[in-house]
Amino acid sequence: MKTLLFFLLIYYLPLHAITLDTLVQSALRKSPSLESINYRISSLQKLESVADNFANPSLTYAQNTLAQTEKMSKKTITFAQKLPYFGKRDAQKNIYKAKVNLFSENLEEAKVILAKAIKKEAYTVWEYEKTYMIIEEYEDVTQQNIELFESYTSTSEKQHMGIMSAQLTLSDLKIQKNALKAKIATSYAKISYLANQKVNHLEFPQTMIPRQAPSIAKNALKKNHLLTAKQKEVALNQAIHSNATLNKYPDFKLTAGYAYRENFNNYANIGIGITLPIYGTEDAKEEAARRLILATKSAKSNLKIKINSQLQSATFAMQSAFDIYHIIHDESLPQLAHMFALTSSSITTGGDLFQYIDILVQKLKLEQKSIHAVADYKRAQADIAALQGEI
């Protein structure tokens, strides 16, 4: 029955496995947070389309209480329309256009952040699953050699201690497997949340570290969306400043009315008004907008330093993982493989099981470090890709 379930599991999982690239693309389509930003952008675009409209006119009806026989008795309808100073409507439209550009860049950055989070968690799952598989292999090897040792050797106190030590190692491997099961389940839960869909299994291509050391282009941050968004924020504040500068100029108000009198001639009147920006409010707003531009430019400079530092850190992490991986595979594992082969062959002739188990544990730890190095390399690679604005 267990064998049947095992084969069903093996054949069932690939049918529902999803590649990392497919998962990222699916998450970008389904993410509620990205959808929220899209709605904000469409809202701003709607406001942008009417930003250069005139303000609504006013229509006023007035009637006095004099008798209709009096000349001053009248009923009046007045229409008034505010006419903004030249360029003010365009300046207002430019503010909304800058807001749309800023939110569009924020949307791209949100996509990058989501993709990075999924990729890093996916490589963590890969690390846990590969480690689990390696532990299972070592568990089988340890169990087989315990049985082999018991079959080919006589029972002595030293040999009994060796078997007990091997069994303790076997118990430790089982504990590690159980801990990894919980970690794998937790990681898949995070990925399911990030991708907004249930994910139980990921399909990875052969994940390995290249033979050549990693290198980063000099203009790596050219497409960084955080920096671009900060520049778009500068542009928005510049548009606000231009609008504040124009608001220092007075607006006009055109009025037209018609008066109706019961016993006398009716008449029309036309008037023009002007706002008087004499209290300094507009000057203060213009200066505040100018200082906001300076503040945003300073924040952009600081952000550039921070992102360069993050890029260096990710590069160092990737280089470190690269070095560790090749030390393990080019130096440590070949030496340990020879020791392992010698010790393994001696088990059948009553060799020291302590020594065998010690070498087995060392080899397991090295292979676990190798897997961890690959995962660190890929996670650092995901960080660098995100800093370069790549999804």
Secondary structure, DSSP 8 states (H G I E B T S, - for coil): -HHHHHHHHHHHHHHH-EEHHHHHHHHHHH-HHHHHHHHHHHHHHHHHHTTTS----EEEEEE--S-TTSTT--EEEEEEEEE--TTHHHHHHHHHHHHHHHHHHHHHHHHHHHHHHHHHHHHHHHHHHHHHHHHHHHHHHHHHHHHHHHHHS---HHHHHHHHHHHHHHHHHHHHHHHHHHHHHHHHHHHHHHHTS----EE-------SS-----TTGGGG-HHHHHHHHHHHHHHHHHHHHHHTTS--EEEEEEEEE-SSS--EEEEEEEE----SSHHHHHHHHHHHHHHHHHHHHHHHHHHHHHHHHHHHHHHHHHHHHHHHIIIIIHHHHHHHHHHHHHHGGGT--HHHHHHHHHHHHHHHHHHHHHHHHHHHHHHHHHHHTT--
